[in-house]
Amino acid sequence: MTTFLSEAETASLVDDELALAAAREAFLAAANGSTFPVVIGGSSTPDTRFTLKSGAAGELVGVKIGSFWPGNVDLPRHSSTIVLLDPATGRLSAVVEAAAANAYRTAAADALAVETLARGDSRTLTVIGTGHQALHEVRAVSRVRPIERVLVVGRRADAATAFTAQVTATTGLPAEATDARTGVAAADVLVTATTAREPLFDAAWVRPGTHISAMGADGPGKQELPTELYGTALLFCDLPGQSTTIGEFQHAPNTLPAALGAVLAGETAGRTSPDDVTVFDSSGFALQDLTLAAALLRRAAGGTE
């Protein structure tokens, strides 16, 4: 019998704790699990896009379908559907709609990276981007470090100002709109959450000790960071092979980022000095979605997730 969880159900079930625990499970599982090349497609409707990310680890086997239909008016533009298969038979086991939960999942990867790589005394968070996902990033990061203020950089001054109000209403933290140079130079933690296709700032603006989470690059041509960072920073990512293909590090093909999961497992060093600049690239991988779906299913069944 196939289990189905609707978007409304998963939106009511997900929270930061569930998402962070699922992310930790996924990153640790990535060392021994399997992930497969991302499929990117579109429909006959212009500018539409969907991706298929698949993987397997232990009892989890399945695929996540993420879609972006920019012309939607009465429906959300983004959707996310996770399909789980029975590992013994290959038959359909569960279908989980998880657009809202996907935002938590993405932010949880950021929080996990910050928890693992950023200085413990990080107090200033700068976010570049003012969209829906950026707010989730601020909320998640501020839960794992003693953030005292948030600086916001946006393409439009009105959007940045409006976003600061959202940040304060959501987290209680003081937030201020600023320009990119000021925001980057002041950051202990810098998060980029955009759809940019060129660098958002100058590498020279980054001060020693900063942690940077690049959350936006998940397809060919996308880029948020200056490549000049790669020669001096410590580089980490979710999946090295994918990061150098469709993630941030596609723009430095000779770069060898370390997997965050290897740091979590104690197999690779993370930050080694308060002055290290650390960079984490998140392009997203299927095991994140599979562990999230499994956690939602357990919670829906009355589990303690």
N, C-alpha and C positions, 0 to 999 in steps of 0.2 A: 504494500500500500504506500502510495506516494504522499508525503506530507507537504502541505503548502502553507507558507506564511506570507500574508499580504504586506504591502507597504505600510498600511496603518498599524498592523500588529508589530512589525519590527521597529517602527518609529517609537512605539510606546514601550518597547522592551529594552532598547539599547541605552547605555549610559557610558560615561568615561571609564569606569572601573572595568566593565565587561570588555570594552574595546581595547584597553591597554593590556589586559591579561591575554586576550586573543592575539594581539600583535606580538607580545613576547613569545607566545607559543609558536607563532608562525615564523618568526625570525630564527628561533632556535631550530625549528624543524627544517628550515631551508638548507641546513648543512647536509642532511641525509635524505631529504625529500627530492621530488622531481618537479621541475617547472619546464614549460615548453615555450617555443617562440610565440610572441604575441602576434595575433592576426588583427589587422586594421582594415576596416571596410567602410562603405557608405552606401546610401540608397540612391534612387533616381532623383530624389529631392535634393536640390543644391545645398551644399555646406553641411549636410548631415554626416555623422561619423559614429562608428561603433568599434569597440575593441573586444576581443576574446582573449582572456588569460586563463590558462589551464594548468593544473598541477595535481600532485598526489603526494601524500605523506601518511604512512600508517593506514588508518581506517578512512582517511579523507581522500576522496577522488572527485574531481569535478572541474567546473568552468565558471568563470564570471563573465557576464556580458554587460559591458558598460556602454551606454549610448548617449549621444548629444544631438538633439534635434532643435536647433536654434529658433526655428519658426513656430514652435509650440506657443500657444496663447493661453488656452484653458488647462493645459497640462504642463508639468515641469519640463524644462528643457533637458535635464539630465535624468537618466534612470540607471538602475543597477540591479541585475538579476543573477542570482547564484544558483547553479544547478549541481546537486550532489548525486553521485552514482553509488550504488551498492558495490563495495570493492570486491565482493565475492562473485557477483553475477554480471556486473556492468549495467544492471537495470536502473531506471530512474528511482532515486530514493527520496529526494526533497527538492522543492523549488522555493527559493527565498527571495522575495523582493526586498531590496535594501538600499534604496537611494539615500534616505536620511542616515541610515546606519553607515553607509559608505563614507560620509563626511567624518563621522566619528572614527572610522577605521583609518582614514588617511591621516587625521590629526594625531591618532594614537601612535602611528609610526614616527611622527615628528617628536612627540613627547618621549617616546622610548629613546630616540637618538639624543635628545637634549639631556635626559636623565643619565645616559651612558657617557656622553662626550663633553657636555658643557661644564664649565667651572661651577662648583657648588655654591659659590657666592654670587652667581649671576643675578643681577637685579634690574637691568634695563633690557627690555625686549623691544626690538624694532621689527615691524612687519611691513613688507612692501607688497601691496595689494589690498584691495578694499572689498573684495567679493565675499560671497557666502562662505567659501572655504576658509578664507583668511580669519574670520571670526572664530571658527572652530579651532584653528591653529593657536590663536591667542589663548583661548580658554584652556586647551590641553597643556600647552607649555607652562602656563602660569600655575598649574597644579603640581608640577614636578620641580620647579625652582622658585626661590623666594622673590619673584618679580615684584617690583615696587612701582614701576611706571612703564607705559607702553607708548612708543613713538610710531606714528603711522605715516607711510609714504604712499601717495596715490598719484595717478596721472592727472586727476582733476581735483582741484582744491575743495570743491563742494562735496565730492564723494569722500575725501579723506576726513573732512570735518564731521560729516554725518557718521562715518565709521567710528570715529573716536567716541561719539555719544553711545553707539552700540556697545563698544568695548566696556565702557564704564558701567552701563546698565547691566551687562552680562556678568562681568567679573568684579565690579566694584573698584577696579584699578583706575588711577588717573591716566588719561590718554591725551596725547597732543599730536596734531598734524604738523609735519615738518618736511623739509626737502631731503632728497636722497643723501646728499653728502653729510648733512648734520645727523640724520638718522643712523647711517652706517657707522660713522665715527663714534657715536655714543653707545653703540650696541654691545651688550655682553652676549646676547643671543639675537641673531638676525634670521628672520624667516622670510623667504620669498614664496608667494603664492599667487602666481600670475600665469598668463598664457603667452608670455613674452617670447620673442624669437631673436632677441639680441640682448647683450648684457644690460643689467639694470643699474649698475654702479661701477665705479672705478676701484680696482683692487687696492690702490694706494690708500683708500679711505678706511680700510679695515685695520683696526688696531690689534696688537698682540692679545691673545687670550680669547678672542671672539669665537663663538660657535656659530656656524651658518647651516641652516637647513633649507635646501632647495627643493621645493615641493611641486613645482609646476611642470617640469620637462618630462613628458611621457609619450613623445612621438618625434618622428624625424623633423629636424629643423627647429625644434623648441630650444630655447636657451635663456637662462636668467643670470648666470654668473660670468664674470670675466675670466678668461682662460689663464690670465697672468697669476691667478691665485694658486694654480695647480703646482707650480714649482716650489712653493714654500709651505703650503698647508698640508695637514694630514687629511687624507681623503678616504671617505667611507660611503657605502651605498647599501641598498637592499640586495640586489643581485648584480655582481660585477659584469657578467656577460650582457645583461640587459641594459645596465646603466651606460655602457660604452656603445650601445647600439641605438637606443631610443631615449635614454636619460640624459642628464646634464653632461655626463662625461663623453658623449658622442663627439663633442667638439675638441676633445684631446685624446685621440685614438691610442696613443702610446701610454696613457695614464693607467695605473694599476691600483684602483681603489680597493680597499678591504671591505669584506662583508660585515655589516653590523652584527649579524648573528654570530660570527666568529669572535667578536669582542665580547658579546654576552656569554659565550661559552668558555671564555678564558683562553682561547686559542690564538688570539691576536691582540696586541696592545691597542689601547684607545689613546686618550690624552695622556701624555707623559710629562707635561710641564704646564704651569699656569699661563705661560706665554704662547703655547701652541695655538694656532688657528686650526680649527677642525671644521670640515665640510662634510655634510651628509646629503647625498642625492637620493630622493625617493621617486622611483618611477612606478612603484606599485607592482605586486606580484600575487599570483593566484592563491598561494597558501594563506595570505592575509585574509582573503575573502572566504576561503573554506573554513578556517578556524573561527572566523566571525560568525558564519552561518551556523556552524555546529554549536557555538555558544548561545546563539539566539534560540536555536531549537531546544537546547537543554533548558533554557530559562522559560520558554513557552510551555514546556512539559512539566514545569514546577520544580526545576533544579535550582541550585543555589548560586548560579553564575552571577 
